[in-house]
Amino acid sequence: MTSTHFTIAIDGPAAAGKGTLSRRIAETYGFHHLDTGLTYRATAKALLDAGLTLDDEAVAEKMAREVELVGLDRNILSRHEIGEAASKIAVMPAVRRALVEAQRRFSKKAPGTVLDGRDIGTVVCPAAPVKLYVTASPEVRAKRRYDEIRGKGGVANFDAIFEDVKRRDERDMGRADSPLKPAEDAHLLDTSEMSIEAAFQAAKSIIDAALIRNT
């Protein structure tokens, strides 16, 4: 880290609340924010839009290197078919290397950045002065996803969502390349019984202390 930028790395499983927390932290401190999961989805969308195959690593890597990290549209990139395509290319080492390089460049933006994902504190920004690992029980995360879908007028089955959350955890934590796990020096925030406001205040106290140490 240099005096010109300050990086906050936030990791955790799906539906733990890290995205909401990351966006609020970035807004509060006037930092740039990047949901690194969207970079994989943007790469997948570029391949789909061009009618290209999803099993050619060289082609996927080329698309990954052309992805613009600014202005990623969460609503568009959250579509189910894009998520399915992203899961196929996200296991390709060349794609991961290309996007990690881009994410590292993003992390150096002044005055600071907040990156959230699965391997920020362990792989992308291991020297970040603040590392948070945001988690919650699978049951709580499934209920949040269920409520979110129902709140938007969609049809949801809690048991199916719960099984999907568990499968995704097993995939993210069990993969050989950059598995989901807390960095050794990460601060753990279990939001199972914590409001977003309480989680934010806990994170803010950690960040404020680190900012003082790094001035």
Secondary structure as the mmCIF struct_conf table of DSSP 4:
data_model
#
loop_
_struct_conf.conf_type_id
_struct_conf.id
_struct_conf.beg_label_comp_id
_struct_conf.beg_label_asym_id
_struct_conf.beg_label_seq_id
_struct_conf.end_label_comp_id
_struct_conf.end_label_asym_id
_struct_conf.end_label_seq_id
TURN_TY1_P TURN_TY1_P1 SER A 3 THR A 4
STRN STRN1 PHE A 6 ASP A 11
TURN_TY1_P TURN_TY1_P2 ALA A 14 ALA A 15
BEND BEND1 ALA A 16 GLY A 17
HELX_RH_AL_P HELX_RH_AL_P1 LYS A 18 TYR A 29
TURN_TY1_P TURN_TY1_P3 GLY A 30 GLY A 30
STRN STRN2 HIS A 32 ASP A 35
HELX_RH_AL_P HELX_RH_AL_P2 THR A 36 ASP A 49
TURN_TY1_P TURN_TY1_P4 ALA A 50 GLY A 51
BEND BEND2 LEU A 54 ASP A 55
HELX_RH_AL_P HELX_RH_AL_P3 GLU A 57 GLU A 66
BEND BEND3 VAL A 70 GLY A 71
HELX_RH_AL_P HELX_RH_AL_P4 ARG A 74 LEU A 77
TURN_TY1_P TURN_TY1_P5 SER A 78 SER A 78
HELX_RH_AL_P HELX_RH_AL_P5 HIS A 80 ILE A 89
TURN_TY1_P TURN_TY1_P6 ALA A 90 VAL A 91
HELX_RH_AL_P HELX_RH_AL_P6 PRO A 93 SER A 107
TURN_TY1_P TURN_TY1_P7 LYS A 108 LYS A 108
BEND BEND4 ALA A 110 PRO A 111
STRN STRN3 GLY A 112 GLY A 117
BEND BEND5 ARG A 118 ASP A 119
HELX_RH_PI_P HELX_RH_PI_P1 ILE A 120 VAL A 124
TURN_TY1_P TURN_TY1_P8 PRO A 126 ALA A 127
BEND BEND6 PRO A 129 PRO A 129
STRN STRN4 VAL A 130 THR A 135
HELX_RH_AL_P HELX_RH_AL_P7 PRO A 138 GLY A 151
TURN_TY1_P TURN_TY1_P9 LYS A 152 GLY A 153
HELX_RH_AL_P HELX_RH_AL_P8 PHE A 158 GLY A 174
BEND BEND7 ALA A 176 SER A 178
TURN_TY1_P TURN_TY1_P10 GLU A 184 ASP A 185
HELX_LH_PP_P HELX_LH_PP_P1 ALA A 186 ALA A 186
STRN STRN5 HIS A 187 ASP A 190
TURN_TY1_P TURN_TY1_P11 SER A 192 GLU A 193
HELX_RH_AL_P HELX_RH_AL_P9 ILE A 196 ARG A 213
TURN_TY1_P TURN_TY1_P12 ASN A 214 ASN A 214
#
